[in-house]
Amino acid sequence: MTEPDAVRVRFAPSPTGMFHVGSARAALFNWALAEQSGGRFILRIEDTDTTRNRPEWTEGIIAALDWIGVNGTNPAFEGPYFQSAFEPQHREAVGKLLADGRAYFCDCTREDVQARTGSEHKGYDGHCRSRGLSAGAVRFRMPDEGLTVIDDLVRGRVEFPNDAQEDFVIARSDGSPLYVLANAVDDITQAVTHVARGEEHLPNAVRQQHLWPALGARPPVWAHLPVIVNEQRKKLSKRRDKVALEGYRAEGYLPEAMVNYLMLLGWGPGDDREIMPWSEMVPLFRLEDVNSANAFFDEKKLRAFNGEYIRALPLDTFEERCAPYLDPAWDRETFSKVAALAQTRIGVLSEIRQNVDFLFLDEPDFDQGSWDKAMKNSPEEILDGYLGRLELLNWDTDSLKTALEEVGAQYGLKLGKAQAPVRVALTGRTVGLPLFESIEVLGRERTQDRIRAALARLRG
């Protein structure tokens, strides 16, 4: 058995799907605990469910953790280990519990138990405890009286009457161990000192609180993290909600913004700050300060965080981060001319394309709704009037703006109304980068051509 450091935590996901934001939050809480204590963070892939596990899900877990900074570049990181590699230890533990009288064989089916208890909702009735069977599934013998107490760093003291607990199965009839046992054996083998995981695992803690000492080890420090819920205050669901970390990454959320936001789901630094780097959060983090109440995953707030982080990037870094969302054929020098303007206007990196594509396309990608909204109330006069001034105009933002203000004034329109048809004619949309800076970069000839094309479209 490995000798424990000051703190040894583990993150033990199953590779059965995309990486859930709740899993990412649990990983970060454990990562912070390991870093601040000089301890170790163990990544253990619980891959024993062969019917659901897929190699790409394992790769996805590792890639997602790497994206949020949980990886082997930090000496606190250990792994990944794979639970399937420890099956000999799991079987050995089952044998020890049988030999010590802490477990017994059982051949009861669910139908047998239901027939004896008269209800499908009642737990196992202990029928095989004294039958002395030598084969079947293996059940752990729970105490009949007293309380099981979980002293939880998040939830406080939680008591469970033992007479309400059933003797639970730790191995199938073919000898293969179940999760609750394998999980405990792995934690003991890897000298885990703190188990911080989702609240849904609290019933497992009741069982593992007895399994650990039965296997000769002191139970860990428990911390069961609050449930993450959606706007309807329902638990985030893969079927209903946007929960995959990979999806947020693809959309253009920055890892530093995601880390900052996830750390604040159930925890806070104790002051009014919200936007703060990982290096400042780690020394302040305490599991004891995590709120046991459900944590609301507010995507609007996450987006606001992301916008703050985008605006804080050095301009050259912002351009690099945008590169995957731009067409490789687009001229980077042209993009650089408007990058600073775009940086203040997008909430996620994937929005960069729709903000700058008009500079690179032969003609605007018109949004029909924008066209219909802007091209009413006789826009031809504005477009015609502006076009007539562009040929001899000094090509700078002030001159471009003044010219449109003057055209609008001729028809009793303020600049905001006058620029709507011009913006749509040039960019295809009613919103986007500052108009006159955009026109300056677009150039005189292309601007004139697009206004002429819009006029032709209006005139049918």
C-alpha positions in Angstrom: 0.0 0.0 0.0 1.2 3.5 -0.9 2.2 5.7 2.1 -0.2 8.7 2.2 1.0 12.2 1.6 -0.6 15.1 3.6 -3.6 14.8 1.3 -4.4 12.2 -1.4 -7.6 12.8 -3.3 -8.9 11.0 -6.3 -11.2 11.7 -9.2 -12.8 8.5 -10.5 -15.0 9.0 -13.6 -16.6 6.2 -15.7 -16.0 6.4 -19.5 -19.6 6.1 -20.5 -20.4 9.4 -22.2 -19.4 13.0 -22.7 -17.6 14.8 -19.8 -20.3 16.4 -17.6 -19.7 19.9 -16.1 -20.6 18.5 -12.7 -17.7 16.0 -13.1 -15.5 18.9 -14.0 -16.5 20.8 -10.9 -15.7 17.8 -8.7 -12.4 17.4 -10.4 -11.5 21.0 -9.8 -12.4 20.9 -6.2 -10.2 17.9 -5.7 -7.4 19.5 -7.8 -7.5 22.6 -5.6 -7.4 20.5 -2.4 -4.3 18.6 -3.7 -2.5 21.7 -4.9 -3.0 23.8 -1.8 -1.8 21.0 0.5 1.1 19.8 -1.5 -0.7 16.5 -1.9 -1.6 14.3 -4.8 -4.5 14.1 -7.2 -5.2 10.6 -8.5 -7.1 10.1 -11.8 -8.7 6.7 -11.8 -10.8 5.6 -14.8 -13.5 3.3 -13.5 -13.8 1.1 -16.6 -15.3 -2.1 -15.3 -18.7 -1.6 -17.0 -17.6 -3.2 -20.2 -21.1 -2.9 -21.8 -21.1 0.9 -21.7 -17.4 1.8 -21.7 -15.8 3.1 -24.9 -12.1 4.1 -25.5 -13.1 7.4 -27.0 -14.9 8.4 -23.7 -11.7 7.7 -21.8 -9.8 9.8 -24.2 -12.4 12.5 -23.9 -12.1 12.5 -20.1 -8.4 12.9 -20.2 -8.6 15.6 -22.9 -11.3 17.5 -21.0 -9.3 17.5 -17.8 -6.2 18.6 -19.7 -8.3 21.6 -21.1 -9.2 22.8 -17.6 -5.6 22.4 -16.5 -5.8 19.1 -14.6 -2.9 17.2 -16.1 0.5 15.7 -15.6 2.4 19.0 -16.1 1.7 19.6 -12.4 3.6 17.2 -10.0 0.3 16.9 -8.0 -1.1 14.7 -10.8 -1.0 10.9 -10.6 -2.4 8.5 -13.2 -4.4 7.7 -15.1 -5.1 4.3 -13.5 -7.7 1.9 -14.7 -10.0 0.1 -12.3 -10.1 -3.0 -14.4 -6.4 -3.5 -13.7 -7.1 -3.9 -10.0 -9.6 -6.8 -10.3 -7.3 -9.3 -8.6 -7.2 -7.0 -5.5 -11.0 -6.7 -5.6 -11.4 -10.5 -5.7 -8.9 -10.8 -2.9 -10.9 -8.4 -0.8 -14.1 -10.3 -1.3 -12.3 -13.5 -0.2 -11.0 -11.7 3.0 -14.5 -10.5 3.9 -15.9 -14.0 3.4 -13.2 -15.5 5.5 -13.7 -13.0 8.3 -17.4 -13.6 8.4 -18.1 -10.0 7.2 -19.7 -11.3 4.0 -21.7 -14.4 2.9 -23.0 -16.1 -0.2 -26.6 -15.5 -1.3 -28.6 -17.2 -4.1 -31.8 -15.2 -3.7 -33.4 -13.6 -6.7 -35.3 -10.3 -6.6 -38.5 -12.3 -7.1 -37.6 -14.4 -4.0 -37.1 -11.4 -1.8 -40.3 -9.8 -3.1 -42.3 -13.0 -2.4 -41.0 -13.1 1.2 -41.4 -9.4 2.0 -44.6 -8.9 0.1 -43.2 -5.7 -1.5 -40.9 -4.8 -4.3 -39.9 -1.7 -2.4 -38.4 -3.4 0.6 -34.7 -4.2 0.8 -33.0 -7.6 1.2 -34.3 -9.4 4.3 -31.1 -11.3 5.3 -32.5 -14.7 4.4 -29.1 -16.2 3.5 -27.1 -14.9 6.4 -27.0 -18.2 8.3 -27.6 -20.6 5.4 -23.8 -21.4 5.0 -23.9 -21.3 1.2 -20.7 -21.8 -0.7 -21.7 -20.2 -4.0 -23.8 -17.3 -5.3 -23.6 -13.6 -5.1 -21.7 -12.2 -2.1 -23.4 -9.8 0.3 -21.7 -7.6 3.0 -23.1 -8.1 6.5 -24.3 -4.7 7.8 -24.9 -4.2 11.5 -28.5 -4.6 12.7 -28.5 -1.9 15.3 -27.2 1.6 16.0 -26.3 4.4 13.6 -23.9 4.8 10.8 -22.5 8.3 11.1 -20.9 10.2 8.2 -19.0 13.3 9.4 -19.2 15.2 6.1 -17.1 18.3 5.5 -19.9 19.8 3.4 -23.1 18.3 4.9 -22.0 18.1 8.5 -23.0 15.1 10.7 -25.4 12.8 8.8 -26.9 9.8 10.6 -28.3 6.6 9.1 -30.1 4.0 11.2 -28.6 0.7 10.6 -31.8 -1.2 10.8 -32.9 0.7 7.6 -29.8 -0.6 5.7 -29.7 -3.9 3.8 -26.9 -6.4 3.4 -25.7 -5.2 0.0 -24.1 -7.2 -2.8 -20.3 -6.7 -3.3 -19.7 -9.4 -5.9 -21.8 -11.1 -8.5 -22.3 -14.9 -8.7 -19.5 -15.1 -11.3 -17.1 -13.5 -8.8 -16.9 -10.1 -10.5 -16.9 -7.3 -7.9 -19.4 -4.5 -7.9 -18.7 -0.8 -7.9 -19.2 -0.2 -4.2 -16.5 -2.7 -3.2 -14.1 -2.0 -6.1 -14.2 1.7 -5.4 -13.4 1.2 -1.7 -10.6 -1.2 -2.4 -9.0 1.1 -4.9 -9.2 4.0 -2.6 -7.6 2.0 0.2 -4.9 0.6 -2.1 -4.1 4.1 -3.4 -4.0 5.6 0.2 -6.8 8.1 -0.5 -7.3 10.4 2.5 -10.2 12.6 1.2 -13.2 11.6 -0.9 -14.9 14.6 -2.4 -17.6 13.6 -4.9 -21.2 14.3 -5.8 -24.1 14.2 -3.3 -25.6 11.2 -5.1 -22.8 9.0 -3.7 -23.8 9.6 -0.1 -25.6 6.2 0.1 -22.4 4.6 -1.0 -20.6 6.3 1.8 -22.8 4.6 4.3 -21.7 1.3 2.9 -18.1 2.2 2.5 -18.0 3.5 6.0 -18.3 -0.1 7.1 -16.3 -1.6 4.2 -13.1 0.4 4.9 -12.6 -0.9 8.5 -13.7 -4.4 7.5 -10.7 -4.3 5.1 -8.4 -3.0 7.7 -8.4 0.7 6.9 -9.6 3.9 8.4 -12.4 5.6 6.4 -11.4 8.8 4.5 -12.6 12.3 5.1 -15.9 12.5 3.3 -17.2 15.5 1.4 -20.4 15.2 -0.7 -20.7 18.1 -3.1 -24.1 19.8 -3.8 -26.2 18.9 -6.8 -25.9 21.3 -9.9 -29.3 22.3 -11.1 -30.8 24.1 -14.2 -33.1 27.2 -14.3 -36.1 25.0 -13.2 -34.0 23.9 -10.2 -33.9 20.4 -11.6 -30.7 18.3 -11.6 -28.7 18.9 -14.7 -29.5 16.1 -17.1 -27.6 14.9 -20.2 -30.9 14.3 -21.9 -32.4 17.7 -21.3 -29.6 20.2 -20.5 -26.4 21.4 -22.1 -23.9 19.6 -19.8 -21.0 18.4 -21.9 -17.7 20.2 -21.2 -16.6 19.3 -24.8 -19.6 21.3 -26.1 -18.6 24.4 -24.3 -15.1 24.1 -25.5 -16.2 23.7 -29.1 -18.4 26.7 -28.8 -15.5 28.9 -27.8 -15.5 29.1 -24.0 -12.1 29.8 -22.6 -10.8 27.2 -20.1 -9.8 29.8 -17.6 -13.3 31.3 -17.6 -14.9 27.8 -17.3 -12.6 26.9 -14.4 -13.4 30.2 -12.6 -17.1 29.7 -13.0 -17.2 26.1 -12.0 -15.2 26.8 -8.9 -18.0 29.2 -7.8 -20.7 26.5 -8.0 -21.3 26.0 -4.3 -18.1 27.8 -3.1 -17.0 31.4 -2.9 -13.8 33.1 -1.7 -15.7 35.0 1.1 -15.7 38.4 -0.5 -17.4 40.1 -3.4 -14.9 38.9 -6.0 -16.0 36.6 -8.7 -13.6 37.0 -11.6 -10.3 35.6 -10.3 -7.5 33.4 -11.6 -6.9 29.8 -10.5 -3.8 30.8 -8.6 -5.8 33.1 -6.3 -8.6 30.6 -5.7 -6.4 27.7 -4.7 -5.1 29.1 -1.4 -8.6 30.3 -0.4 -10.5 27.1 -1.2 -11.8 25.0 1.7 -14.2 22.1 1.4 -15.7 23.2 4.7 -16.8 26.4 3.0 -18.7 24.6 0.2 -22.5 25.2 0.5 -24.6 22.1 0.8 -27.5 23.8 -1.1 -28.0 23.0 -4.8 -25.9 25.1 -7.1 -27.5 26.8 -10.1 -25.6 26.4 -13.4 -26.4 29.8 -15.0 -25.2 29.7 -18.6 -25.9 33.4 -19.0 -23.5 34.1 -16.1 -20.9 31.7 -17.6 -21.1 33.6 -20.9 -20.6 36.9 -19.0 -17.5 35.4 -17.3 -16.3 34.3 -20.7 -16.7 37.7 -22.2 -14.7 39.2 -19.3 -11.9 36.7 -20.0 -12.0 37.3 -23.7 -11.7 41.1 -23.3 -8.8 40.6 -20.9 -6.7 38.6 -23.4 -3.7 40.3 -25.0 -4.7 41.1 -28.6 -2.2 38.7 -30.2 -3.5 35.9 -27.9 -7.1 36.8 -28.8 -6.3 36.4 -32.5 -4.6 33.1 -31.9 -7.6 31.8 -29.9 -10.0 32.9 -32.7 -7.9 31.1 -35.5 -9.8 27.8 -35.2 -13.1 29.5 -35.8 -12.0 31.4 -39.0 -11.7 30.1 -42.5 -8.1 29.2 -43.2 -8.3 31.0 -46.5 -9.2 34.3 -44.8 -6.4 36.9 -44.8 -5.0 37.2 -41.3 -3.7 40.7 -41.9 -7.2 41.9 -42.7 -8.6 40.2 -39.6 -6.0 41.9 -37.5 -7.4 45.3 -38.5 -10.7 44.5 -36.8 -9.7 42.0 -34.1 -9.6 44.7 -31.4 -13.1 45.8 -32.3 -14.4 42.2 -32.3 -12.8 41.4 -29.0 -15.1 43.7 -27.1 -18.3 42.4 -28.7 -18.3 38.6 -28.5 -19.2 36.4 -25.6 -17.8 33.1 -27.0 -15.1 32.7 -29.7 -17.3 30.9 -32.2 -19.2 34.3 -32.6 -16.1 35.8 -34.3 -17.0 34.3 -37.7 -20.3 36.0 -38.0 -18.8 39.3 -36.9 -16.0 39.4 -39.5 -17.1 37.2 -42.4 -18.4 40.2 -44.4 -14.8 41.2 -44.9 -13.8 38.0 -46.7 -16.9 37.0 -48.6 -17.6 38.1 -52.2 -21.0 39.3 -51.0 -22.7 39.5 -47.6 -24.3 36.4 -46.1 -27.7 38.1 -45.6 -29.8 37.3 -42.6 -33.4 37.6 -44.0 -34.8 38.9 -40.7 -32.1 41.7 -40.6 -32.9 42.6 -44.3 -36.6 42.8 -43.7 -36.1 44.9 -40.6 -33.7 47.4 -42.1 -35.0 47.7 -45.7 -38.3 49.3 -45.0 -39.5 52.9 -44.9 -37.8 53.9 -48.2 -34.1 52.9 -47.5 -33.3 53.6 -51.2 -32.9 57.3 -50.5 -30.4 56.6 -47.8 -28.4 54.1 -49.8 -28.5 56.3 -53.0 -27.5 59.4 -51.1 -24.6 57.7 -49.3 -23.4 56.0 -52.4 -23.2 59.4 -54.1 -20.9 60.7 -51.5 -18.5 57.8 -51.3 -16.6 58.4 -54.5 -14.8 61.6 -53.4 -14.9 61.1 -49.7 -11.7 60.9 -47.6 -11.6 57.2 -46.6 -11.5 57.5 -42.8 -14.0 56.7 -40.1 -14.8 60.4 -39.2 -15.5 61.3 -42.9 -17.6 58.1 -43.4 -19.7 58.9 -40.4 -20.2 62.6 -41.1 -21.4 61.8 -44.7 -24.0 59.4 -43.4 -25.2 61.8 -40.7 -25.7 64.4 -43.4 -27.6 62.0 -45.7 -29.8 61.0 -42.8 -30.5 64.5 -41.8 -31.9 65.2 -45.3 -34.6 62.7 -44.6 -35.2 63.6 -40.9 -33.3 60.5 -39.6 -30.8 60.3 -36.8 -27.6 58.3 -37.4 -29.0 55.2 -35.7 -31.8 54.9 -38.2 -29.8 56.0 -41.2 -27.1 53.5 -40.7 -29.4 50.4 -40.5 -29.8 49.9 -44.2 -26.2 50.7 -44.9 -25.0 48.1 -42.3 -27.2 45.4 -43.7 -26.2 46.2 -47.3 -22.5 45.9 -46.3 -22.5 43.1 -43.7 -25.8 41.2 -44.1 -26.8 41.8 -40.4 -28.3 44.6 -38.2 -25.6 44.1 -35.5 -21.9 43.7 -35.7 -18.7 45.6 -35.5 -18.6 49.4 -35.4 -19.9 50.4 -38.8 -17.6 53.1 -40.0 -14.4 51.3 -38.9 -15.8 48.3 -40.8 -16.4 50.4 -43.9 -12.9 51.7 -43.7 -11.4 48.2 -43.7 -13.9 47.0 -46.4 -12.6 49.6 -48.8 -14.1 52.1 -51.2 -14.7 49.8 -54.2 -16.2 46.9 -52.3 -18.4 49.3 -50.3 -19.8 50.9 -53.4 -20.4 47.5 -55.1 -22.3 46.2 -52.1 -24.6 49.3 -51.9 -25.3 49.1 -55.6 -26.1 45.4 -55.2 -28.5 46.2 -52.3 -30.2 48.8 -54.4 -30.6 46.4 -57.2 -32.1 43.8 -54.9 -34.6 46.4 -53.5 -35.6 47.4 -57.0 -36.2 43.8 -57.9 
